[in-house]
Each structure stands twice: as C-alpha cells, then as structure tokens.
Amino acid sequence: MAAPLPRSVSFELDLPDIGATAALARAVAACVRTGDVIALGGDLGAGKTTFARAFINALPPLPDGAPGEEVPSPTFTLLQVYERAPAAVWHFDLYRLERPEEVYELGFEEALTEGIPLIEWPERLGSLLPDERLDLRLTFVEDPEARRVAVTGHGTWAQRCEGLHEFG
C-alpha cells in the first residue's frame, strides 16, 4: 500500500537578489498545471509583482501571443489575464478588495477551473482561498536586494514542492 501524500509541506528559501526571485518563478512555472492556485503574500515592495512578472513570462505564449510581454501590477485594475500555455494566467491583485465576495465579479470561478490564478494579497479572500494551492510569502531581510520566501505547498503542491526545495 502506498504511503498517503502529505497534506502540506513548508520550507524557507533565501533569494539573494532579483535574479533569484525570477529563477524561483521559472521553477514554479515549469511545474504549473491548469487550475493551480499560486498565492503571493508579503508586504508592499517585497517582490510579489517581480515574481508574478517572471512567472508569467516563463510560460510560453499562445501562437498569436508575444513573448516577453510587459506585466504591470494590476493594483488598480485588480486583474490582468495573460494567454499562456498550459492555461491563461489570471493575475489578481486584491489589495483594494473590500469584501472577499467581490472576487467573483472578477471571474474568480472561471479562473479556478480554466486558468492559473496567481493571487497577490491572498489573505483578502479569507475562507474563499482554495485549500489546494502554493503559498509563497516574500519577506525583507537585512540586505535590501535580498528576500526570504516561505514556501508552503498544500494538497498536490506538497509533492510538487520537492523540486522547489532543491532550488535553494
């Protein structure tokens, strides 16, 4: 009988510079699947959008898309959608969300079933945040160029995080 999969796996990684943050984003992009939820936490300026930009540009664009597309922070629009393979990336920035239920007006249910939701400020969703997800929480460290990231893989991400642990 096979051993049951762990419910979650957590570890921390040191990211010495912006290049390391981008490399982690590329590693996550290499193992993402349609329906995967990636929750990006951290204070203002901690690197959430930097990670998102590298993640989105690491995924191949659809045949009519452009590689290296500009990826602005969706702080004011709350959502930007990028057509990529294996699925569209729905880049949510929920900083300005007043109530968790407002996320449904942004197409959240469609993103969960047909896309790859990449969510900045996931704590704004409260109980609406799916249990099956990858949590990445970026924090400042003494070196202003460096960050520390707490990685927690829930559900199937627990097993897939093994390769990310090797990243550090």
PEWONOR-V619131 format. One record per residue. N is the residue number from 1. RES is the residue in one small letter. PSI is psi in whole degrees, -180 to 180 (* if undefined). Layout:
BEGIN
n=N res=RES psi=PSI
n=N res=RES psi=PSI
END
This chain:
BEGIN
n=1 res=m psi=132
n=2 res=a psi=146
n=3 res=a psi=143
n=4 res=p psi=150
n=5 res=l psi=143
n=6 res=p psi=149
n=7 res=r psi=-35
n=8 res=s psi=155
n=9 res=v psi=134
n=10 res=s psi=144
n=11 res=f psi=169
n=12 res=e psi=150
n=13 res=l psi=145
n=14 res=d psi=133
n=15 res=l psi=101
n=16 res=p psi=-19
n=17 res=d psi=179
n=18 res=i psi=-31
n=19 res=g psi=-37
n=20 res=a psi=-37
n=21 res=t psi=-44
n=22 res=a psi=-38
n=23 res=a psi=-40
n=24 res=l psi=-42
n=25 res=a psi=-41
n=26 res=r psi=-37
n=27 res=a psi=-41
n=28 res=v psi=-43
n=29 res=a psi=-31
n=30 res=a psi=-19
n=31 res=c psi=15
n=32 res=v psi=150
n=33 res=r psi=160
n=34 res=t psi=134
n=35 res=g psi=-9
n=36 res=d psi=139
n=37 res=v psi=129
n=38 res=i psi=119
n=39 res=a psi=117
n=40 res=l psi=110
n=41 res=g psi=164
n=42 res=g psi=163
n=43 res=d psi=168
n=44 res=l psi=131
n=45 res=g psi=6
n=46 res=a psi=-16
n=47 res=g psi=13
n=48 res=k psi=-48
n=49 res=t psi=-34
n=50 res=t psi=-46
n=51 res=f psi=-48
n=52 res=a psi=-44
n=53 res=r psi=-48
n=54 res=a psi=-39
n=55 res=f psi=-50
n=56 res=i psi=-43
n=57 res=n psi=-13
n=58 res=a psi=-21
n=59 res=l psi=141
n=60 res=p psi=136
n=61 res=p psi=159
n=62 res=l psi=163
n=63 res=p psi=-33
n=64 res=d psi=5
n=65 res=g psi=169
n=66 res=a psi=129
n=67 res=p psi=156
n=68 res=g psi=28
n=69 res=e psi=144
n=70 res=e psi=136
n=71 res=v psi=90
n=72 res=p psi=161
n=73 res=s psi=132
n=74 res=p psi=34
n=75 res=t psi=-43
n=76 res=f psi=-31
n=77 res=t psi=-16
n=78 res=l psi=-23
n=79 res=l psi=138
n=80 res=q psi=140
n=81 res=v psi=132
n=82 res=y psi=122
n=83 res=e psi=111
n=84 res=r psi=169
n=85 res=a psi=136
n=86 res=p psi=-10
n=87 res=a psi=163
n=88 res=a psi=139
n=89 res=v psi=122
n=90 res=w psi=101
n=91 res=h psi=102
n=92 res=f psi=137
n=93 res=d psi=106
n=94 res=l psi=16
n=95 res=y psi=-40
n=96 res=r psi=4
n=97 res=l psi=130
n=98 res=e psi=-37
n=99 res=r psi=141
n=100 res=p psi=-38
n=101 res=e psi=-20
n=102 res=e psi=-21
n=103 res=v psi=-25
n=104 res=y psi=-30
n=105 res=e psi=-17
n=106 res=l psi=1
n=107 res=g psi=26
n=108 res=f psi=-41
n=109 res=e psi=-41
n=110 res=e psi=-41
n=111 res=a psi=-40
n=112 res=l psi=-33
n=113 res=t psi=-31
n=114 res=e psi=-10
n=115 res=g psi=-161
n=116 res=i psi=99
n=117 res=p psi=122
n=118 res=l psi=111
n=119 res=i psi=114
n=120 res=e psi=141
n=121 res=w psi=51
n=122 res=p psi=-24
n=123 res=e psi=-20
n=124 res=r psi=-16
n=125 res=l psi=-17
n=126 res=g psi=-129
n=127 res=s psi=-8
n=128 res=l psi=-12
n=129 res=l psi=123
n=130 res=p psi=146
n=131 res=d psi=-38
n=132 res=e psi=106
n=133 res=r psi=169
n=134 res=l psi=120
n=135 res=d psi=129
n=136 res=l psi=117
n=137 res=r psi=111
n=138 res=l psi=134
n=139 res=t psi=154
n=140 res=f psi=150
n=141 res=v psi=-177
n=142 res=e psi=-44
n=143 res=d psi=123
n=144 res=p psi=-19
n=145 res=e psi=-18
n=146 res=a psi=160
n=147 res=r psi=162
n=148 res=r psi=140
n=149 res=v psi=129
n=150 res=a psi=123
n=151 res=v psi=127
n=152 res=t psi=119
n=153 res=g psi=124
n=154 res=h psi=144
n=155 res=g psi=-133
n=156 res=t psi=-21
n=157 res=w psi=-25
n=158 res=a psi=-45
n=159 res=q psi=-41
n=160 res=r psi=-21
n=161 res=c psi=-16
n=162 res=e psi=-47
n=163 res=g psi=-31
n=164 res=l psi=-32
n=165 res=h psi=-36
n=166 res=e psi=-26
n=167 res=f psi=-42
n=168 res=g psi=*
END
